[in-house]
């Protein structure tokens, strides 16, 4: 069958856990064809280039929501009136009080969304309209309506402009030319690799052509938006309006998807709270490459018994400050212990946080540092993968006997699963899907509790036999649950399950006039020559299957 793979900020561009997972999925399902439809998240991804594309990827189409502009003709009077009506209805659903019926609000938002999509198809594009004065006026009217949130009532012109710009980028997929017979209408299944804007093309393909939608979320997109809209990120009115919009969009995605595949029970609970039907949810853990950690996992004796290791992206949510304070307590009990922090700062905020942590390490261990802002022979070291101290990611985990996770915010803890593949005992904070991932193979403490974190680390440092037992159990659990093979097998079954319940009603024939049960030939064929059935009155004309290259 042919799969329309919908991504945002990941595959086919280099880097990122989601991009790696997509690449493994596509390569593992070589019996299917994939059309990739990628929304770019910024110029950096574009500059990094693509990962090598396997032959089963038929084509790649990309769009830049962050750089979208309407170069077409302005809307006519009638189209402008339709836009004002439908966009105003969508914003009214966003600003409606939460006390109303959830189903009615969802229907109201969905109807307005699809009406805008139909208008975009009729007029060519709505990108300019979403940034126009009419859009700002419609937003202001919705904010001033009775029952709107108090924060929305207090929105000022800069707030309205900021929200309008964000919505224009989020709704950019409505104006794309991805929904014709030579695009998403020709696939058997849309597979969105996240919720939010990435799933929006799948919603429209379902609306226009009846193509079923599968949504995979390893990090819940709505949760990511909530976290990004912190108190210091935007004005209260902007936060309230954007949170409401993304909540309505997530609800629509969860209602319309044939199957949802969260990566953990933690993500599953988020989806259920947003209205997802429990019967349509299948938890599928991320598929990770266990082979790259095999050498380390099979040789646990390489670990330095006096070293703790932390691996991940350096940002405030990882709470390295609590980890450093906990390590100060560990050093009081075990003076020879060292801490290796291996990670990459995320953006300017991450750089500033890394500088803060370096300074804190120098202050906590002044007798061993050369100065206030120097690390010198400090027992805490900060390195990146690729440096001489940690040339590869497996080498980073191999350096220590205990791997620590100190986060206060976490989705699926990838670094924890990698440590388990390496056969390392772990100490983690109880956030996100941590408990679900480790089972009983590691120690778990409350977040933001340096004393509890220190006590757990000391307990493992002093008990090598316990470390060995936990490490072996962790490796066995990771190999059973989090390998690439399990992930690919699960999605292969889910693809067939969806197609068995809701096949696309399309009469597709090949160049010789032979009918194709899917967009590409099925894996099993009935022997003999088939006759092409006569289409029913009003049914679509046969679609010729053509070969298109990657572009």
Backbone torsions as a table, in degrees:
resi	resn	phi	psi	omega
1	UNK	NA	164.9	179.4
2	UNK	-105.1	128.2	-176.7
3	UNK	-110.0	129.8	170.3
4	UNK	-91.8	104.4	-176.7
5	UNK	-89.7	116.9	-175.5
6	UNK	-104.4	119.2	-177.1
7	UNK	-127.0	162.0	176.0
8	UNK	-141.8	115.3	176.7
9	UNK	70.8	15.8	-179.7
10	UNK	-135.1	-125.5	-178.4
11	UNK	-53.8	137.4	8.9
12	UNK	-91.7	14.9	-179.1
13	UNK	-81.2	154.7	-174.5
14	UNK	-70.6	149.3	171.2
15	UNK	89.7	160.0	176.1
16	UNK	90.9	143.6	-179.4
17	UNK	-65.7	-38.3	-179.8
18	UNK	-65.3	-40.3	178.2
19	UNK	-62.6	-40.3	178.7
20	UNK	-65.3	-42.1	179.5
21	UNK	-63.5	-43.5	178.8
22	UNK	-59.8	-42.9	-179.1
23	UNK	-62.4	-42.6	178.5
24	UNK	-65.9	-38.5	180.0
25	UNK	-64.2	-47.9	-178.0
26	UNK	-62.7	-44.4	-178.9
27	UNK	-69.0	-32.9	-179.3
28	UNK	-75.3	-23.1	-178.9
29	UNK	-107.8	58.7	-176.9
30	UNK	-68.2	-13.5	179.2
31	UNK	-78.3	-8.8	178.2
32	UNK	-110.1	164.6	172.3
33	UNK	-107.5	148.5	-177.6
34	UNK	-126.1	133.5	165.4
35	UNK	-109.1	122.2	-176.5
36	UNK	-98.5	128.0	176.2
37	UNK	-120.2	107.6	-168.9
38	UNK	-113.7	126.7	169.5
39	UNK	-92.6	123.6	-179.0
40	UNK	-80.6	145.4	-179.2
41	UNK	-99.7	-9.8	-179.5
42	UNK	169.5	173.0	-176.8
43	UNK	-67.4	-29.9	-176.3
44	UNK	-61.2	-43.8	178.6
45	UNK	-60.6	-41.0	-178.3
46	UNK	-65.4	-39.2	-179.6
47	UNK	-69.0	-28.5	-178.6
48	UNK	-70.7	-19.6	179.0
49	UNK	83.4	179.9	-178.0
50	UNK	-94.2	154.7	167.4
51	UNK	-75.6	161.0	176.6
52	UNK	-58.0	130.4	-175.9
53	UNK	-93.2	125.2	178.4
54	UNK	-73.8	162.3	-175.2
55	UNK	-64.8	-23.5	-179.0
56	UNK	-74.7	-7.7	172.4
57	UNK	-83.0	109.7	-174.3
58	UNK	-74.4	-41.7	-176.7
59	UNK	-156.9	158.9	175.8
60	UNK	-132.9	126.7	175.6
61	UNK	-124.0	139.2	-175.4
62	UNK	-127.4	159.4	176.1
63	UNK	-144.9	152.8	-177.5
64	UNK	-118.5	87.1	179.4
65	UNK	-60.1	-31.6	-177.5
66	UNK	-73.9	-14.4	-179.0
67	UNK	-122.0	13.6	-174.4
68	UNK	-70.5	134.4	173.9
69	UNK	-139.4	150.3	-179.7
70	UNK	-92.1	107.8	179.6
71	UNK	-94.0	-1.2	-177.5
72	UNK	-84.1	-173.3	-179.9
73	UNK	-71.5	148.9	177.6
74	UNK	-65.1	157.9	-179.7
75	UNK	-66.4	142.3	173.4
76	UNK	-73.1	177.9	-175.2
77	UNK	-62.5	-46.5	-178.2
78	UNK	-66.3	-43.5	178.7
79	UNK	-64.9	-37.0	179.1
80	UNK	-65.9	-36.3	177.5
81	UNK	-66.8	-41.0	176.9
82	UNK	-62.9	-41.8	179.7
83	UNK	-62.1	-46.5	-178.7
84	UNK	-60.9	-38.2	-179.9
85	UNK	-67.5	-51.0	-175.1
86	UNK	-71.5	-41.3	179.8
87	UNK	-67.2	-38.7	176.5
88	UNK	-62.8	-37.6	178.1
89	UNK	-67.0	-39.8	177.5
90	UNK	-63.2	-43.5	179.9
91	UNK	-69.0	-33.3	176.4
92	UNK	-63.8	-37.6	175.9
93	UNK	-66.7	-35.3	178.2
94	UNK	-66.9	-40.0	-175.3
95	UNK	-91.4	-0.1	-178.4
96	UNK	-65.8	147.8	179.5
97	UNK	-64.7	146.5	-177.0
98	UNK	-70.3	-13.6	-177.5
99	UNK	-71.8	-15.3	-178.3
100	UNK	-71.5	174.5	179.3
101	UNK	-63.9	128.8	-179.7
102	UNK	-63.3	-43.0	-179.0
103	UNK	-64.7	-41.3	180.0
104	UNK	-65.3	-41.8	178.2
105	UNK	-64.2	-41.3	179.6
106	UNK	-63.7	-43.1	178.4
107	UNK	-63.8	-40.5	-179.5
108	UNK	-63.0	-46.0	179.2
109	UNK	-65.0	-46.4	-178.3
110	UNK	-62.7	-43.6	179.6
111	UNK	-61.8	-41.8	178.9
112	UNK	-66.4	-38.6	-179.5
113	UNK	-63.0	-46.7	-178.1
114	UNK	-71.9	-29.6	175.2
115	UNK	-66.0	-39.1	175.9
116	UNK	-65.7	-38.3	178.7
117	UNK	-64.3	-40.0	177.6
118	UNK	-66.5	-37.3	176.2
119	UNK	-65.0	-40.9	177.8
120	UNK	-62.9	-38.3	178.3
121	UNK	-67.2	-35.9	-179.1
122	UNK	-74.3	-35.1	-173.6
123	UNK	-100.0	-14.2	179.8
124	UNK	106.0	-42.4	179.8
125	UNK	-170.9	152.5	177.6
126	UNK	-122.6	10.8	-175.1
127	UNK	-57.0	-46.2	178.5
128	UNK	-66.0	-37.3	-179.1
129	UNK	-64.4	-37.7	-179.8
130	UNK	-66.5	-19.0	179.9
131	UNK	-106.9	8.1	-173.3
132	UNK	-84.5	171.9	175.3
133	UNK	-63.2	-31.6	178.6
134	UNK	-63.6	-36.6	178.9
135	UNK	-67.6	-41.8	179.4
136	UNK	-65.5	-40.5	178.9
137	UNK	-64.3	-41.5	178.3
138	UNK	-63.5	-38.7	178.2
139	UNK	-66.1	-43.2	179.1
140	UNK	-62.3	-40.3	179.2
141	UNK	-63.2	-41.0	179.3
142	UNK	-67.2	-36.4	179.9
143	UNK	-68.9	-29.9	-177.7
144	UNK	-91.0	-4.2	-177.1
145	UNK	-68.6	150.9	176.7
146	UNK	-59.2	137.4	178.9
147	UNK	90.1	-9.7	178.1
148	UNK	-66.2	153.4	179.4
149	UNK	-55.9	149.3	-178.6
150	UNK	-60.4	-39.5	178.9
151	UNK	-62.6	-36.5	178.8
152	UNK	-67.9	-37.6	177.9
153	UNK	-58.1	-31.4	-175.9
154	UNK	-92.1	8.7	-178.6
155	UNK	-65.4	135.5	177.2
156	UNK	-104.8	176.6	-175.5
157	UNK	-56.6	-46.9	177.9
158	UNK	-58.6	-35.8	178.2
159	UNK	-65.8	-44.0	179.6
160	UNK	-62.2	-40.3	-179.8
161	UNK	-67.2	-39.8	179.8
162	UNK	-65.2	-42.6	179.8
163	UNK	-67.3	-41.7	179.3
164	UNK	-60.0	-42.5	179.1
165	UNK	-64.6	-41.7	179.7
166	UNK	-64.9	-43.9	-179.4
167	UNK	-66.4	-34.1	177.8
168	UNK	-61.6	-39.8	178.4
169	UNK	-73.1	-39.6	-179.0
170	UNK	-66.7	-33.2	-178.0
171	UNK	-95.3	8.3	178.8
172	UNK	-54.7	-37.1	179.5
173	UNK	-57.5	-21.8	178.6
174	UNK	-63.5	-28.0	-174.7
175	UNK	-96.5	2.8	-177.2
176	UNK	-80.1	156.9	178.4
177	UNK	-97.0	48.9	-175.4
178	UNK	-101.5	6.1	-166.5
179	UNK	-115.9	12.2	-179.6
180	UNK	-83.9	-179.8	-178.7
181	UNK	-66.2	-18.7	178.1
182	UNK	-97.7	11.2	-176.8
183	UNK	-133.1	-125.9	-174.4
184	UNK	-65.9	-23.2	176.9
185	UNK	-67.3	-15.5	-177.7
186	UNK	-96.6	-1.0	-179.3
187	UNK	-93.5	162.2	178.5
188	UNK	-89.1	-24.3	-173.8
189	UNK	-156.9	135.4	171.2
190	UNK	-98.3	127.9	178.6
191	UNK	-118.6	104.8	178.2
192	UNK	-88.3	129.7	-176.6
193	UNK	-86.4	3.5	171.9
194	UNK	-163.2	170.2	175.3
195	UNK	-83.8	-160.6	177.1
196	UNK	69.2	-142.0	-175.3
197	UNK	-62.7	-30.4	179.9
198	UNK	-64.0	-32.5	-179.5
199	UNK	-85.3	-13.1	-177.4
200	UNK	-60.0	-43.6	174.7
201	UNK	-59.2	-33.0	176.8
202	UNK	-67.6	-38.1	175.5
203	UNK	-61.4	-42.0	-178.0
204	UNK	-71.6	-37.4	176.0
205	UNK	-63.5	-36.6	176.1
206	UNK	-66.5	-42.7	-177.8
207	UNK	-67.2	-44.7	-175.3
208	UNK	-80.9	-38.1	-169.4
209	UNK	-126.3	0.5	179.4
210	UNK	73.0	20.1	179.6
211	UNK	-75.4	125.4	-179.2
212	UNK	-67.3	153.7	-174.5
213	UNK	-121.2	130.4	172.0
214	UNK	-114.8	131.7	-178.3
215	UNK	-121.6	123.4	176.4
216	UNK	-109.2	130.6	178.2
217	UNK	-133.4	109.0	172.5
218	UNK	-91.3	-28.5	167.5
219	UNK	-125.5	119.1	-173.3
220	UNK	-64.2	121.8	-175.4
221	UNK	-63.0	-38.9	179.3
222	UNK	-62.4	-42.4	177.8
223	UNK	-61.7	-40.1	179.0
224	UNK	-63.3	-38.8	177.4
225	UNK	-65.9	-41.7	178.4
226	UNK	-61.0	-42.8	-179.7
227	UNK	-67.2	-36.5	179.9
228	UNK	-69.6	-24.0	-178.6
229	UNK	-93.1	53.2	179.0
230	UNK	-72.7	170.7	-177.2
231	UNK	-58.0	-29.7	-177.9
232	UNK	-91.6	-1.5	-173.9
233	UNK	-90.4	-29.3	-175.9
234	UNK	-162.6	169.7	178.6
235	UNK	-68.8	156.9	-179.5
236	UNK	-55.8	-38.9	-179.8
237	UNK	-64.7	-41.2	179.4
238	UNK	-64.5	-43.6	-180.0
239	UNK	-63.2	-43.5	-177.9
240	UNK	-65.0	-44.0	-176.9
241	UNK	-69.2	-43.2	-179.2
242	UNK	-69.9	-37.3	176.9
243	UNK	-62.6	-40.9	178.7
244	UNK	-66.0	-42.2	179.9
245	UNK	-62.3	-49.1	-178.2
246	UNK	-67.6	-30.2	174.7
247	UNK	-65.9	-42.7	177.6
248	UNK	-65.4	-41.0	-179.8
249	UNK	-65.7	-42.2	178.4
250	UNK	-61.8	-41.5	178.5
251	UNK	-60.6	-43.0	179.3
252	UNK	-64.5	-41.4	178.3
253	UNK	-62.4	-45.4	-177.9
254	UNK	-68.2	-32.5	179.0
255	UNK	-69.9	-37.6	-170.6
256	UNK	-93.5	-18.3	-179.1
257	UNK	-68.1	138.1	177.0
258	UNK	-67.6	-42.1	178.0
259	UNK	-142.2	142.4	173.6
260	UNK	-112.9	136.1	179.8
261	UNK	-124.6	84.3	173.1
262	UNK	-69.5	156.2	-179.0
263	UNK	-86.5	-5.9	-178.2
264	UNK	-162.3	167.5	176.1
265	UNK	-66.5	-28.1	176.6
266	UNK	-61.9	-48.0	177.1
267	UNK	-66.9	-35.5	179.1
268	UNK	-60.6	-41.8	-179.7
269	UNK	-63.8	-37.8	176.4
270	UNK	-60.8	-44.4	-178.2
271	UNK	-65.5	-41.1	179.2
272	UNK	-65.6	-37.7	178.0
273	UNK	-64.7	-25.0	179.7
274	UNK	-93.1	10.8	173.4
275	UNK	102.7	5.0	-179.9
276	UNK	-68.1	140.0	177.7
277	UNK	-75.4	123.3	-176.8
278	UNK	-59.0	-31.0	-178.0
279	UNK	-69.3	-17.7	-178.0
280	UNK	-103.4	13.7	-178.2
281	UNK	-107.2	131.5	175.1
282	UNK	-127.4	115.7	178.3
283	UNK	-75.6	121.7	179.3
284	UNK	-127.8	113.0	-179.3
285	UNK	-68.0	149.8	178.9
286	UNK	-59.7	142.3	175.7
287	UNK	-87.3	120.7	-176.6
288	UNK	-119.7	150.0	-177.5
289	UNK	-79.4	103.1	-178.7
290	UNK	-77.7	-23.9	-174.2
291	UNK	-63.2	-34.8	-177.8
292	UNK	-67.0	-19.4	179.4
293	UNK	-104.7	4.9	-173.8
294	UNK	-63.0	-44.1	-176.7
295	UNK	-61.7	-41.8	179.1
296	UNK	-70.0	-43.2	-177.6
297	UNK	-64.5	-28.8	-179.0
298	UNK	-89.2	-1.3	179.7
299	UNK	-133.7	65.7	-177.4
300	UNK	-63.8	-18.3	-178.2
301	UNK	-69.5	-12.2	178.7
302	UNK	-68.8	-18.9	-173.2
303	UNK	-68.6	143.5	172.2
304	UNK	-80.5	117.1	-173.5
305	UNK	-65.6	-15.9	-178.1
306	UNK	-106.2	18.0	-175.1
307	UNK	-121.9	131.4	170.1
308	UNK	-99.3	144.4	-178.1
309	UNK	-126.5	134.5	170.5
310	UNK	-121.8	131.6	-178.9
311	UNK	-131.3	134.5	177.2
312	UNK	161.8	-171.5	175.6
313	UNK	-84.5	134.3	-176.3
314	UNK	-88.4	112.0	178.9
315	UNK	-158.9	162.0	-174.4
316	UNK	-56.5	-33.6	-178.9
317	UNK	-64.0	-15.8	179.0
318	UNK	-83.2	-10.8	173.5
319	UNK	51.9	54.3	175.2
320	UNK	-68.5	-21.8	177.8
321	UNK	-62.1	-46.2	176.7
322	UNK	-63.8	-36.7	178.8
323	UNK	-62.8	-42.4	179.9
324	UNK	-65.7	-40.6	177.0
325	UNK	-66.2	-37.7	176.8
326	UNK	-64.8	-38.5	-179.6
327	UNK	-66.8	-32.0	175.0
328	UNK	-61.1	-38.4	176.5
329	UNK	-69.2	-37.3	178.3
330	UNK	-61.9	-41.6	-178.2
331	UNK	-64.4	-27.2	176.9
332	UNK	-67.1	-33.6	-179.2
333	UNK	-89.9	-37.3	-178.3
334	UNK	-129.3	86.7	-171.0
335	UNK	-63.2	-19.8	-176.3
336	UNK	-92.2	1.1	-177.2
337	UNK	-71.8	144.5	176.0
338	UNK	-124.1	154.3	179.3
339	UNK	-122.1	125.6	177.5
340	UNK	-111.5	119.6	176.9
341	UNK	-105.1	114.0	-176.6
342	UNK	-116.1	113.8	-178.7
343	UNK	-174.3	174.8	-179.2
344	UNK	-121.9	128.8	177.3
345	UNK	-67.3	143.0	-178.0
346	UNK	-100.6	105.2	176.1
347	UNK	69.2	-170.2	-178.9
348	UNK	-65.7	-36.9	178.5
349	UNK	-63.0	-40.2	177.8
350	UNK	-66.1	-39.4	177.3
351	UNK	-60.8	-44.5	179.6
352	UNK	-65.3	-38.4	179.4
353	UNK	-67.6	-38.4	177.4
354	UNK	-62.0	-43.3	177.9
355	UNK	-61.6	-40.1	177.9
356	UNK	-62.1	-42.4	-178.7
357	UNK	-68.7	-37.8	176.6
358	UNK	-62.3	-43.7	178.4
359	UNK	-64.0	-39.6	179.1
360	UNK	-65.2	-38.8	178.3
361	UNK	-61.8	-40.4	178.8
362	UNK	-67.1	-34.6	179.9
363	UNK	-73.6	-37.7	-177.6
364	UNK	-72.7	-26.1	-179.0
365	UNK	-127.4	62.2	-172.9
366	UNK	-65.8	-29.0	-177.3
367	UNK	-71.1	-17.8	-175.6
368	UNK	-112.1	-1.4	179.1
369	UNK	-104.2	150.3	-178.8
370	UNK	-73.7	-25.7	-179.5
371	UNK	-166.6	-177.9	-175.8
372	UNK	-61.8	-38.1	-176.4
373	UNK	-112.5	20.3	179.3
374	UNK	-117.5	153.4	179.1
375	UNK	-100.6	-38.9	175.9
376	UNK	50.4	-122.9	177.7
377	UNK	-92.5	24.3	179.7
378	UNK	-57.1	139.6	179.4
379	UNK	-67.1	-10.0	176.0
380	UNK	-102.5	125.3	178.5
381	UNK	-117.9	141.4	177.6
382	UNK	-114.7	118.2	-179.7
383	UNK	-137.4	166.8	174.4
384	UNK	-117.7	152.8	175.0
385	UNK	-62.8	130.3	-174.8
386	UNK	109.6	-17.2	176.2
387	UNK	-76.0	162.2	-179.0
388	UNK	-57.1	-31.6	-179.2
389	UNK	-75.4	-22.9	-179.3
390	UNK	-146.0	74.4	-175.2
391	UNK	-63.4	-31.3	178.6
392	UNK	-134.3	165.4	178.5
393	UNK	-63.5	-44.4	175.4
394	UNK	-58.2	-35.6	178.0
395	UNK	-63.6	-34.8	179.1
396	UNK	-63.1	-44.9	179.0
397	UNK	-71.3	-31.3	-177.8
398	UNK	-67.7	-19.9	-173.2
399	UNK	-69.7	-26.3	-173.4
400	UNK	-123.7	161.6	179.6
401	UNK	-87.2	-24.1	-177.8
402	UNK	-131.1	131.4	175.9
403	UNK	-103.9	132.6	-174.6
404	UNK	-114.4	137.9	171.3
405	UNK	-122.8	122.6	-172.5
406	UNK	-116.3	17.4	-170.6
407	UNK	-64.9	152.7	168.4
408	UNK	-103.7	-15.7	177.1
409	UNK	-134.4	129.3	-177.6
410	UNK	-157.8	140.1	170.9
411	UNK	-94.9	-109.1	171.1
412	UNK	-90.0	117.4	-174.1
413	UNK	-76.2	89.5	-176.7
414	UNK	-60.8	-44.3	-178.0
415	UNK	-62.2	-32.9	178.9
416	UNK	-68.1	-42.6	177.7
417	UNK	-64.5	-37.7	177.3
418	UNK	-63.9	-41.4	176.9
419	UNK	-61.7	-35.8	178.2
420	UNK	-67.0	-40.6	175.1
421	UNK	-58.9	-32.1	-179.8
422	UNK	-82.6	0.2	178.1
423	UNK	71.7	32.5	-178.0
424	UNK	-102.0	140.9	170.9
425	UNK	-69.7	147.3	-174.0
426	UNK	-130.5	150.2	169.7
427	UNK	-124.0	123.5	-172.4
428	UNK	-135.1	156.7	171.5
429	UNK	-86.6	149.7	-174.9
430	UNK	-84.2	80.3	179.1
431	UNK	-135.7	155.8	175.4
432	UNK	53.2	-133.4	-176.4
433	UNK	-97.7	22.2	-174.5
434	UNK	-59.3	-51.4	-176.6
435	UNK	-62.9	-39.3	178.9
436	UNK	-64.1	-36.7	-177.2
437	UNK	-72.4	-49.0	-173.1
438	UNK	-82.8	-20.0	-175.8
439	UNK	60.5	-124.9	177.2
440	UNK	-108.1	26.2	-173.6
441	UNK	-100.8	12.4	179.6
442	UNK	-159.1	173.4	179.0
443	UNK	-97.2	140.7	-178.2
444	UNK	-126.0	135.0	-179.6
445	UNK	-130.1	163.0	178.1
446	UNK	-66.3	149.6	176.3
447	UNK	-70.0	157.3	179.3
448	UNK	54.2	41.1	177.9
449	UNK	-133.3	81.9	-176.3
450	UNK	-57.9	-35.6	-178.3
451	UNK	-65.6	-45.2	179.2
452	UNK	-65.2	-38.3	178.4
453	UNK	-62.8	-42.1	-179.8
454	UNK	-66.0	-43.6	-179.2
455	UNK	-61.8	-40.2	179.2
456	UNK	-66.5	-40.6	178.7
457	UNK	-64.7	-42.6	179.7
458	UNK	-63.9	-39.7	-179.8
459	UNK	-60.0	-40.1	179.8
460	UNK	-77.4	-36.1	178.7
461	UNK	-62.2	-32.0	-177.1
462	UNK	-88.2	-5.6	-174.2
463	UNK	-130.3	82.5	-177.7
464	UNK	-62.8	-33.9	179.6
465	UNK	-65.6	-40.4	178.1
466	UNK	-66.0	-40.1	177.5
467	UNK	-59.4	-43.5	-178.5
468	UNK	-64.2	-42.6	179.8
469	UNK	-63.8	-45.7	-178.8
470	UNK	-65.9	-39.6	179.8
471	UNK	-63.9	-43.0	179.2
472	UNK	-65.5	-41.9	178.5
473	UNK	-65.4	-38.1	179.6
474	UNK	-64.9	-42.8	179.1
475	UNK	-63.5	-43.0	178.8
476	UNK	-62.4	-40.6	179.2
477	UNK	-65.5	-44.3	-179.4
478	UNK	-63.4	-42.3	179.9
479	UNK	-65.3	-31.3	-179.4
480	UNK	-76.9	-36.0	-169.5
481	UNK	-108.4	-31.5	-165.7
482	UNK	-114.5	15.5	-179.8
483	UNK	-78.9	162.1	179.7
484	UNK	-62.8	-40.5	-175.5
485	UNK	-61.2	-42.9	179.9
486	UNK	-63.0	-40.5	-179.2
487	UNK	-65.1	-46.2	-178.0
488	UNK	-66.0	-42.0	178.6
489	UNK	-61.3	-40.8	179.9
490	UNK	-63.1	-45.2	-177.5
491	UNK	-72.3	-32.3	175.4
492	UNK	-60.7	-43.7	177.4
493	UNK	-65.8	-38.5	-179.8
494	UNK	-67.4	-40.0	176.6
495	UNK	-57.0	-47.9	-178.6
496	UNK	-67.7	-35.5	178.0
497	UNK	-62.8	-44.8	-179.9
498	UNK	-63.2	-45.8	-177.2
499	UNK	-67.2	-28.9	179.5
500	UNK	-72.3	-26.1	-178.1
501	UNK	-96.4	-30.9	-175.6
502	UNK	-144.1	66.4	177.1
503	UNK	-66.5	150.6	177.9
504	UNK	-69.3	130.9	-178.5
505	UNK	-82.5	77.5	-177.3
506	UNK	-134.2	133.1	176.0
507	UNK	-93.3	97.0	-177.5
508	UNK	-104.0	133.9	178.4
509	UNK	-128.6	154.2	179.4
510	UNK	-88.2	-172.1	-176.1
511	UNK	-64.4	-25.7	180.0
512	UNK	-91.6	3.6	-178.9
513	UNK	88.0	6.3	179.7
514	UNK	-79.3	137.5	179.1
515	UNK	-72.8	144.1	176.2
516	UNK	-110.5	118.4	-179.8
517	UNK	-65.3	-26.1	174.6
518	UNK	-125.5	-178.1	178.7
519	UNK	-64.9	-27.7	170.5
520	UNK	-125.3	160.5	-176.2
521	UNK	-55.5	142.3	179.7
522	UNK	-69.1	169.4	-177.7
523	UNK	-73.7	-24.8	179.0
524	UNK	-126.9	138.8	-177.6
525	UNK	-122.0	146.5	172.7
526	UNK	-80.3	129.5	-178.4
527	UNK	-62.2	152.7	177.2
528	UNK	97.7	172.4	-177.7
529	UNK	-93.8	134.0	179.3
530	UNK	-93.1	151.5	172.0
531	UNK	-99.9	143.8	-178.6
532	UNK	-78.4	121.1	-179.0
533	UNK	-68.2	153.1	177.6
534	UNK	-76.5	124.5	-178.8
535	UNK	-63.0	145.0	175.3
536	UNK	-70.6	157.8	178.4
537	UNK	-59.2	129.8	178.7
538	UNK	86.8	-3.9	179.3
539	UNK	-81.0	155.8	-176.9
540	UNK	-67.8	153.1	177.6
541	UNK	-67.9	154.0	179.3
542	UNK	-58.5	141.4	179.3
543	UNK	-101.1	122.5	178.3
544	UNK	-76.6	131.3	178.6
545	UNK	-81.9	118.8	179.8
546	UNK	-118.2	158.2	179.7
547	UNK	-96.7	130.3	177.9
548	UNK	-126.5	142.4	179.7
549	UNK	-87.7	168.5	175.9
550	UNK	-69.2	134.6	178.7
551	UNK	-143.4	NA	NA
